[in-house]
């Protein structure tokens, strides 16, 4: 969140990620590339923050339900640790536009959600 605020102040963007400003600046250029815009760092900061907000509550809810239904503490730690590792990989993948790190991060974020969901459903049927 603080990176988003810093980028917005630096670029004087009141709301959003600067795409509207970038489009206004570049509307006459035929080879406009958003990732070359000075606003791209703000877009990265917004998406990094939003990605966490989109995924963390869901995983915590699913793992919490699983734990309530008897999921082992070790598995809870493994799932949440994998998620946190994935968050770190995803962050560096977005910052360096490294597709490998970003992909590994995404898998490490979504994997625990899927595993926790499957285990929670299994525990509910027992």
MMTF fields as JSON, N, C-alpha, C and O atoms, coordinates in Angstrom:
{
  "mmtfVersion": "1.0.0",
  "mmtfProducer": "UNKNOWN",
  "numBonds": 503,
  "numAtoms": 504,
  "numGroups": 126,
  "numChains": 1,
  "numModels": 1,
  "chainsPerModel": [1],
  "groupsPerChain": [126],
  "chainIdList": ["A"],
  "bondAtomList": [4, 2, 8, 6, 12, 10, 16, 14, 20, 18, 24, 22, 28, 26, 32, 30, 36, 34, 40, 38, 44, 42, 48, 46, 52, 50, 56, 54, 60, 58, 64, 62, 68, 66, 72, 70, 76, 74, 80, 78, 84, 82, 88, 86, 92, 90, 96, 94, 100, 98, 104, 102, 108, 106, 112, 110, 116, 114, 120, 118, 124, 122, 128, 126, 132, 130, 136, 134, 140, 138, 144, 142, 148, 146, 152, 150, 156, 154, 160, 158, 164, 162, 168, 166, 172, 170, 176, 174, 180, 178, 184, 182, 188, 186, 192, 190, 196, 194, 200, 198, 204, 202, 208, 206, 212, 210, 216, 214, 220, 218, 224, 222, 228, 226, 232, 230, 236, 234, 240, 238, 244, 242, 248, 246, 252, 250, 256, 254, 260, 258, 264, 262, 268, 266, 272, 270, 276, 274, 280, 278, 284, 282, 288, 286, 292, 290, 296, 294, 300, 298, 304, 302, 308, 306, 312, 310, 316, 314, 320, 318, 324, 322, 328, 326, 332, 330, 336, 334, 340, 338, 344, 342, 348, 346, 352, 350, 356, 354, 360, 358, 364, 362, 368, 366, 372, 370, 376, 374, 380, 378, 384, 382, 388, 386, 392, 390, 396, 394, 400, 398, 404, 402, 408, 406, 412, 410, 416, 414, 420, 418, 424, 422, 428, 426, 432, 430, 436, 434, 440, 438, 444, 442, 448, 446, 452, 450, 456, 454, 460, 458, 464, 462, 468, 466, 472, 470, 476, 474, 480, 478, 484, 482, 488, 486, 492, 490, 496, 494, 500, 498],
  "bondOrderList": [1, 1, 1, 1, 1, 1, 1, 1, 1, 1, 1, 1, 1, 1, 1, 1, 1, 1, 1, 1, 1, 1, 1, 1, 1, 1, 1, 1, 1, 1, 1, 1, 1, 1, 1, 1, 1, 1, 1, 1, 1, 1, 1, 1, 1, 1, 1, 1, 1, 1, 1, 1, 1, 1, 1, 1, 1, 1, 1, 1, 1, 1, 1, 1, 1, 1, 1, 1, 1, 1, 1, 1, 1, 1, 1, 1, 1, 1, 1, 1, 1, 1, 1, 1, 1, 1, 1, 1, 1, 1, 1, 1, 1, 1, 1, 1, 1, 1, 1, 1, 1, 1, 1, 1, 1, 1, 1, 1, 1, 1, 1, 1, 1, 1, 1, 1, 1, 1, 1, 1, 1, 1, 1, 1, 1],
  "groupList": [{"groupName": "UNK", "atomNameList": ["N", "CA", "C", "O"], "elementList": ["N", "C", "C", "O"], "formalChargeList": [0, 0, 0, 0], "bondAtomList": [1, 0, 2, 1, 3, 2], "bondOrderList": [1, 1, 2], "singleLetterCode": "X", "chemCompType": "L-PEPTIDE LINKING"}],
  "groupTypeList": [0, 0, 0, 0, 0, 0, 0, 0, 0, 0, 0, 0, 0, 0, 0, 0, 0, 0, 0, 0, 0, 0, 0, 0, 0, 0, 0, 0, 0, 0, 0, 0, 0, 0, 0, 0, 0, 0, 0, 0, 0, 0, 0, 0, 0, 0, 0, 0, 0, 0, 0, 0, 0, 0, 0, 0, 0, 0, 0, 0, 0, 0, 0, 0, 0, 0, 0, 0, 0, 0, 0, 0, 0, 0, 0, 0, 0, 0, 0, 0, 0, 0, 0, 0, 0, 0, 0, 0, 0, 0, 0, 0, 0, 0, 0, 0, 0, 0, 0, 0, 0, 0, 0, 0, 0, 0, 0, 0, 0, 0, 0, 0, 0, 0, 0, 0, 0, 0, 0, 0, 0, 0, 0, 0, 0, 0],
  "groupIdList": [1, 2, 3, 4, 5, 6, 7, 8, 9, 10, 11, 12, 13, 14, 15, 16, 17, 18, 19, 20, 21, 22, 23, 24, 25, 26, 27, 28, 29, 30, 31, 32, 33, 34, 35, 36, 37, 38, 39, 40, 41, 42, 43, 44, 45, 46, 47, 48, 49, 50, 51, 52, 53, 54, 55, 56, 57, 58, 59, 60, 61, 62, 63, 64, 65, 66, 67, 68, 69, 70, 71, 72, 73, 74, 75, 76, 77, 78, 79, 80, 81, 82, 83, 84, 85, 86, 87, 88, 89, 90, 91, 92, 93, 94, 95, 96, 97, 98, 99, 100, 101, 102, 103, 104, 105, 106, 107, 108, 109, 110, 111, 112, 113, 114, 115, 116, 117, 118, 119, 120, 121, 122, 123, 124, 125, 126],
  "secStructList": [7, 2, 2, 2, 2, 2, 2, 2, 2, 2, 2, 6, 7, 7, 1, 1, 1, 1, 2, 2, 2, 2, 2, 2, 2, 2, 6, 6, 7, 6, 6, 7, 7, 4, 4, 4, 1, 6, 6, 2, 2, 2, 2, 2, 2, 2, 2, 2, 2, 2, 2, 2, 2, 2, 2, 2, 2, 2, 2, 2, 2, 2, 2, 2, 2, 2, 2, 2, 6, 6, 7, 7, 2, 2, 2, 2, 2, 2, 2, 2, 2, 2, 2, 2, 2, 2, 2, 2, 2, 2, 2, 2, 2, 2, 2, 6, 6, 7, 2, 2, 2, 2, 2, 2, 2, 2, 2, 2, 2, 2, 2, 2, 2, 2, 2, 2, 2, 2, 2, 2, 2, 2, 2, 2, 2, 7],
  "xCoordList": [0.815, 0.0, 0.865, 0.547, 1.961, 2.803, 3.518, 3.783, 3.829, 4.454, 3.478, 3.876, 2.208, 1.187, 1.083, 1.059, 1.022, 0.927, 2.151, 2.028, 3.324, 4.557, 4.543, 4.878, 4.159, 4.128, 3.078, 3.318, 1.931, 0.882, 1.344, 1.095, 2.011, 2.513, 3.593, 3.601, 4.503, 5.589, 5.047, 5.529, 4.046, 3.517, 2.316, 1.794, 1.88, 0.722, -0.536, -1.248, -0.781, -1.976, -2.923, -2.575, -4.108, -5.063, -5.745, -5.906, -6.146, -6.93, -6.501, -6.217, -6.452, -6.117, -4.62, -3.852, -4.222, -2.824, -2.094, -0.99, -2.692, -2.023, -2.262, -1.726, -3.042, -3.276, -3.958, -3.603, -4.92, -5.602, -4.619, -4.659, -3.738, -2.74, -1.787, -1.44, -1.372, -0.451, -1.093, -0.447, -2.359, -3.049, -3.201, -3.066, -3.483, -3.593, -2.264, -2.232, -1.164, 0.161, 0.55, 1.215, 0.14, 0.62, -0.415, -0.195, -1.514, -2.605, -2.208, -2.823, -1.201, -0.796, 0.296, 0.626, 0.855, 1.93, 1.351, 0.533, 1.78, 1.257, 1.886, 1.277, 3.083, 3.781, 3.731, 4.71, 2.598, 2.461, 2.574, 1.861, 3.469, 3.665, 3.459, 4.278, 2.373, 2.111, 3.262, 3.502, 3.976, 5.05, 6.271, 7.184, 6.31, 7.385, 6.979, 7.777, 5.741, 5.233, 5.857, 6.24, 5.956, 6.469, 5.496, 5.858, 4.284, 3.267, 3.291, 2.515, 4.158, 4.151, 4.514, 3.96, 5.435, 5.802, 4.6, 4.44, 3.763, 2.548, 1.595, 1.0, 1.451, 0.599, 1.108, 0.314, 2.421, 2.991, 2.686, 2.31, 2.844, 2.593, 1.123, 0.817, 0.224, -1.213, -1.556, -2.276, -1.045, -1.377, -0.758, -1.369, 0.449, 1.07, 0.226, -0.021, -0.211, -1.034, -2.402, -2.877, -3.023, -4.352, -4.326, -5.269, -3.249, -3.152, -3.188, -3.845, -2.495, -2.517, -3.918, -4.404, -4.557, -5.901, -6.91, -7.874, -6.695, -7.603, -7.428, -8.401, -6.203, -5.927, -5.829, -6.276, -5.269, -5.032, -6.312, -6.347, -7.358, -8.559, -9.178, -9.653, -9.171, -9.736, -8.96, -9.551, -7.634, -6.824, -7.003, -7.148, -6.995, -7.168, -8.516, -8.611, -9.543, -10.868, -10.879, -11.383, -10.329, -10.323, -9.484, -9.905, -8.292, -7.429, -8.077, -8.008, -8.7, -9.384, -10.507, -10.671, -11.276, -12.338, -11.748, -12.272, -10.653, -9.994, -9.481, -9.639, -8.87, -8.357, -9.506, -9.39, -10.59, -11.775, -12.291, -12.808, -12.147, -12.626, -11.576, -11.819, -10.41, -9.432, -8.149, -7.384, -7.883, -6.627, -5.462, -5.55, -4.379, -3.238, -2.531, -2.565, -1.892, -1.168, -0.004, 0.294, 0.645, 1.769, 1.322, 2.011, 0.172, -0.353, -0.762, -0.552, -1.339, -1.701, -0.442, -0.431, 0.612, 1.877, 2.477, 2.992, 2.417, 2.957, 2.203, 2.82, 0.883, 0.077, 0.309, 0.503, 0.289, 0.472, 1.915, 2.146, 2.883, 4.281, 4.509, 5.228, 3.894, 3.989, 3.361, 3.898, 2.223, 1.559, 2.47, 2.609, 3.086, 3.961, 5.176, 5.591, 5.746, 6.851, 6.414, 7.161, 5.212, 4.664, 4.446, 4.648, 4.031, 3.853, 5.184, 5.243, 6.241, 7.567, 8.021, 8.512, 7.857, 8.233, 7.414, 7.955, 6.131, 5.257, 5.68, 5.692, 6.022, 6.469, 7.713, 7.744, 8.73, 9.957, 9.72, 10.346, 8.828, 8.489, 7.849, 8.125, 6.998, 6.372, 7.365, 7.342, 8.222, 9.165, 10.201, 10.596, 10.636, 11.685, 11.102, 11.847, 9.782, 9.08, 9.678, 9.899, 9.937, 10.491, 9.332, 8.716, 9.036, 7.876, 8.025, 7.031, 9.243, 9.46, 9.114, 8.368, 9.653, 9.355, 7.87, 7.268, 7.302, 5.879, 5.021, 4.051, 5.368, 4.62, 4.764, 3.776, 5.989, 6.203, 5.438, 4.864, 5.44, 4.69, 3.205, 2.541, 2.681, 1.253, 0.875, -0.152, 1.701, 1.446, 1.504, 0.692, 2.468, 2.616, 1.522, 1.316, 0.825, -0.304, -1.592, -2.36, -1.821, -3.062, -3.032, -4.067, -1.847, -1.701, -2.239, -3.066, -1.792, -2.335, -3.848, -4.51, -4.396, -5.86, -6.557, -7.54, -6.039, -6.64, -6.465, -7.405, -5.258, -4.996, -5.852, -6.466, -5.892, -6.7, -8.177, -8.881, -8.658, -10.059, -10.351, -11.352, -9.467, -9.669, -9.644, -10.483, -8.686, -8.59, -9.791, -10.318, -10.223, -11.402, -12.648, -13.439, -12.818, -13.968, -13.875, -14.88, -12.663, -12.483, -12.828, -13.527, -12.343, -12.61, -14.092, -14.6, -14.774, -16.224, -17.017, -18.059, -16.514, -17.232, -16.92, -17.543, -15.983, -15.604, -16.508, -16.331],
  "yCoordList": [-1.183, 0.0, 1.254, 2.229, 1.235, 2.422, 2.689, 3.842, 1.624, 1.81, 2.481, 3.307, 2.126, 2.739, 4.231, 5.063, 4.565, 5.97, 6.742, 7.846, 6.158, 6.827, 7.09, 8.188, 6.091, 6.253, 7.287, 8.083, 7.277, 8.246, 9.671, 10.584, 9.862, 11.199, 11.635, 12.782, 10.73, 11.057, 11.479, 12.442, 10.757, 11.009, 11.955, 12.294, 12.379, 13.28, 12.664, 13.305, 11.405, 10.691, 10.603, 10.037, 11.156, 11.2, 9.858, 9.419, 9.203, 7.985, 7.019, 7.438, 5.742, 4.732, 4.516, 4.8, 4.007, 3.632, 4.463, 4.107, 5.561, 6.445, 6.112, 6.789, 5.1, 4.717, 5.842, 6.102, 6.499, 7.598, 8.71, 9.264, 9.033, 10.065, 9.64, 10.438, 8.388, 7.878, 7.903, 8.261, 7.524, 7.535, 8.95, 9.184, 9.891, 11.292, 11.801, 12.531, 11.419, 11.856, 11.226, 11.859, 9.988, 9.216, 9.059, 8.273, 9.767, 9.506, 9.708, 9.117, 10.525, 10.767, 9.812, 9.793, 9.023, 8.111, 6.763, 6.192, 6.26, 4.992, 3.785, 2.716, 3.937, 2.814, 2.889, 2.561, 3.318, 3.45, 2.088, 1.151, 1.981, 0.762, 1.13, 1.853, 0.642, 1.013, 0.687, 1.432, -0.407, -0.784, 0.125, 0.035, 0.979, 1.965, 3.317, 4.254, 3.411, 4.655, 4.915, 3.982, 6.186, 6.521, 6.08, 6.056, 5.738, 5.304, 3.795, 3.298, 3.073, 1.614, 1.15, 0.159, 1.847, 1.457, 1.559, 0.747, 2.553, 2.688, 1.531, 0.98, 1.165, 0.031, -1.241, -2.03, -1.442, -2.613, -2.597, -3.623, -1.449, -1.355, -1.628, -2.327, -1.08, -1.291, -2.767, -3.323, -3.409, -4.812, -5.736, -6.734, -5.413, -6.239, -6.2, -7.235, -5.019, -4.869, -5.533, -6.255, -5.289, -5.837, -7.362, -8.02, -7.926, -9.382, -10.0, -11.021, -9.399, -9.912, -9.816, -10.763, -8.683, -8.47, -9.436, -9.828, -9.818, -10.742, -12.178, -12.931, -12.573, -13.975, -14.33, -15.407, -13.477, -13.819, -14.133, -15.149, -13.321, -13.639, -14.987, -15.719, -15.31, -16.579, -17.754, -18.697, -17.687, -18.775, -18.894, -19.999, -17.77, -17.824, -18.419, -19.164, -18.103, -18.66, -20.171, -20.926, -20.608, -22.033, -22.829, -23.887, -22.319, -23.023, -23.007, -23.997, -21.894, -21.833, -22.85, -23.496, -22.993, -24.006, -25.414, -26.288, -25.613, -26.918, -27.232, -28.349, -26.251, -26.458, -26.723, -27.566, -26.017, -26.226, -27.657, -28.234, -28.223, -29.585, -30.658, -31.828, -30.285, -31.297, -31.339, -32.294, -30.349, -30.325, -30.19, -29.443, -30.916, -30.902, -29.547, -28.81, -29.245, -27.985, -27.92, -26.86, -29.058, -29.087, -28.736, -28.011, -29.253, -28.954, -27.487, -26.86, -26.949, -25.525, -24.686, -23.758, -25.009, -24.269, -24.425, -23.46, -25.621, -25.861, -25.044, -24.411, -25.06, -24.318, -22.811, -22.138, -22.29, -20.847, -20.431, -19.342, -21.284, -20.993, -20.98, -20.128, -21.928, -21.962, -20.71, -20.123, -20.304, -19.088, -17.874, -17.063, -17.742, -16.588, -16.615, -15.574, -17.798, -17.922, -17.519, -16.862, -17.91, -17.532, -16.04, -15.458, -15.411, -13.951, -13.253, -12.284, -13.757, -13.159, -13.344, -12.403, -14.557, -14.798, -13.924, -13.36, -13.814, -13.008, -11.538, -10.867, -11.051, -9.662, -9.417, -8.481, -10.253, -10.056, -10.281, -9.627, -11.192, -11.417, -10.2, -9.889, -9.512, -8.299, -7.137, -6.354, -7.029, -5.91, -5.999, -4.987, -7.221, -7.406, -7.824, -8.125, -7.842, -8.382, -9.726, -9.998, -10.561, -11.894, -12.878, -13.147, -13.411, -14.277, -15.588, -16.139, -16.091, -17.353, -17.182, -17.986, -16.138, -15.901, -15.619, -16.083, -14.86, -14.533, -15.789, -15.957, -16.666, -17.904, -18.822, -19.381, -18.978, -19.798, -19.214, -19.948, -17.895, -17.251, -17.503, -17.779, -17.412, -17.647, -19.082, -19.32, -20.033, -21.437, -21.643, -22.376, -20.993, -21.128, -20.399, -20.652, -19.504, -18.81, -19.615, -19.808, -20.077, -20.793, -22.246, -22.811, -22.844, -24.244, -24.491, -25.383, -23.725, -23.93, -23.745, -24.423, -22.838, -22.661, -23.932, -24.375, -24.509, -25.725, -26.905, -27.665, -27.06, -28.172, -28.032, -29.001, -26.837, -26.614, -26.861, -27.403, -26.47, -26.713, -28.202, -28.676, -28.941, -30.388, -31.083, -31.939, -30.715, -31.341, -30.966, -31.804, -29.727, -29.299, -30.068, -30.495, -30.241, -31.024, -32.478, -33.081, -33.037, -34.413, -34.514, -35.439, -33.578, -33.624, -33.442, -33.987, -32.679, -32.496, -33.771, -33.985, -34.625, -35.861, -36.988, -38.048, -36.775, -37.833, -37.839, -38.658],
  "zCoordList": [0.0, 0.0, 0.0, -0.682, 0.765, 0.846, -0.476, -0.819, -1.219, -2.529, -3.49, -4.311, -3.386, -4.244, -3.919, -4.825, -2.649, -2.245, -2.726, -3.257, -2.538, -2.967, -4.473, -4.916, -5.253, -6.709, -7.127, -8.035, -6.474, -6.823, -6.522, -7.309, -5.396, -5.059, -6.034, -6.479, -6.368, -7.291, -8.646, -9.243, -9.13, -10.477, -10.49, -11.553, -9.292, -9.187, -9.813, -10.586, -9.455, -9.91, -8.72, -7.684, -8.869, -7.765, -7.551, -6.413, -8.634, -8.525, -9.616, -10.738, -9.303, -10.309, -10.433, -9.513, -11.595, -11.788, -12.832, -13.243, -13.265, -14.209, -15.667, -16.544, -15.947, -17.336, -18.114, -19.264, -17.503, -18.205, -18.549, -19.648, -17.606, -17.861, -18.972, -19.843, -18.935, -19.95, -21.332, -22.317, -21.399, -22.689, -23.226, -24.427, -22.333, -22.77, -23.307, -24.298, -22.658, -23.109, -24.437, -25.257, -24.65, -25.789, -26.902, -27.823, -26.847, -27.788, -29.251, -30.139, -29.515, -30.897, -31.377, -32.563, -30.461, -30.846, -31.242, -30.522, -32.394, -32.892, -32.199, -32.157, -31.66, -31.039, -29.513, -28.843, -28.967, -27.516, -26.842, -27.201, -25.865, -25.084, -23.609, -23.04, -22.978, -21.584, -20.638, -19.689, -20.877, -19.962, -20.093, -19.272, -21.08, -21.196, -20.623, -20.595, -20.17, -19.618, -18.253, -17.546, -17.891, -16.561, -15.467, -14.291, -15.838, -14.885, -14.631, -13.815, -15.31, -15.195, -13.786, -13.311, -13.105, -11.736, -10.805, -9.894, -11.039, -10.236, -10.51, -9.584, -11.768, -12.124, -11.445, -10.93, -11.443, -10.78, -9.284, -8.718, -8.647, -7.216, -6.891, -5.924, -7.694, -7.481, -7.631, -6.802, -8.684, -8.93, -7.88, -7.497, -7.414, -6.372, -5.109, -4.489, -4.731, -3.537, -3.737, -2.86, -4.873, -5.13, -5.199, -4.759, -5.749, -5.832, -4.449, -4.245, -3.499, -2.134, -1.543, -0.924, -1.733, -1.185, -1.799, -1.141, -3.046, -3.723, -3.244, -3.197, -2.887, -2.598, -1.122, -0.728, -0.305, 1.104, 1.879, 2.573, 1.797, 2.579, 2.2, 3.069, 0.925, 0.483, 1.075, 1.6, 0.986, 1.531, 3.039, 3.561, 3.739, 5.193, 5.573, 6.548, 4.824, 5.082, 4.846, 5.677, 3.721, 3.387, 4.381, 4.847, 4.707, 5.666, 7.054, 7.783, 7.416, 8.708, 8.813, 9.848, 7.75, 7.743, 7.815, 8.505, 7.092, 7.14, 8.536, 9.028, 9.165, 10.522, 11.493, 12.383, 11.321, 12.162, 12.023, 12.979, 10.825, 10.573, 10.816, 10.522, 11.348, 11.739, 10.93, 11.065, 10.099, 9.341, 10.327, 11.301, 10.068, 10.989, 10.982, 9.997, 12.111, 12.235, 11.245, 10.693, 11.028, 10.095, 8.68, 7.963, 8.289, 6.953, 6.838, 5.799, 7.896, 7.908, 7.714, 6.905, 8.451, 8.332, 6.943, 6.378, 6.392, 5.052, 4.0, 3.143, 4.066, 3.094, 3.197, 2.185, 4.415, 4.585, 4.285, 3.759, 4.613, 4.273, 2.769, 2.247, 2.08, 0.617, 0.023, -0.916, 0.574, 0.111, 0.295, -0.621, 1.461, 1.709, 0.784, 0.277, 0.564, -0.392, -1.788, -2.513, -2.163, -3.459, -3.574, -4.641, -2.474, -2.472, -2.752, -3.509, -2.134, -2.333, -3.776, -4.399, -4.31, -5.709, -6.657, -7.608, -6.403, -7.254, -7.222, -8.254, -6.045, -5.91, -6.769, -7.568, -6.601, -7.381, -8.867, -9.701, -9.202, -10.604, -11.246, -12.405, -10.501, -11.027, -11.097, -12.046, -10.103, -10.075, -11.186, -11.765, -11.476, -12.482, -13.83, -14.763, -13.936, -15.11, -15.513, -16.693, -14.502, -14.699, -14.723, -13.691, -15.896, -16.056, -15.288, -14.815, -15.159, -14.434, -12.962, -12.403, -12.329, -10.913, -10.699, -9.731, -11.607, -11.48, -11.613, -10.873, -12.547, -12.743, -11.528, -11.051, -11.03, -9.83, -8.639, -7.835, -8.541, -7.473, -7.586, -6.587, -8.786, -9.002, -8.653, -8.019, -9.065, -8.733, -7.223, -6.658, -6.574, -5.118, -4.356, -3.169, -5.022, -4.392, -4.591, -3.649, -5.809, -6.106, -5.639, -5.285, -5.638, -5.207, -3.809, -3.625, -2.816, -1.47, -1.382, -0.596, -2.178, -2.184, -2.667, -2.074, -3.744, -4.294, -3.348, -3.117, -2.798, -1.875, -0.62, -0.175, -0.052, 1.151, 0.876, 1.729, -0.302, -0.663, -0.739, -0.202, -1.413, -1.557, -0.194, 0.086, 0.644, 1.963, 2.818, 3.549, 2.733, 3.519, 3.091, 3.931, 1.788, 1.305, 1.763, 2.139, 1.732, 2.203, 3.693, 4.108, 4.485, 5.934, 6.245, 7.225, 5.413, 5.632, 5.403, 6.023, 4.499, 4.198, 5.175, 5.115, 6.054, 7.021, 8.221, 9.123]
}
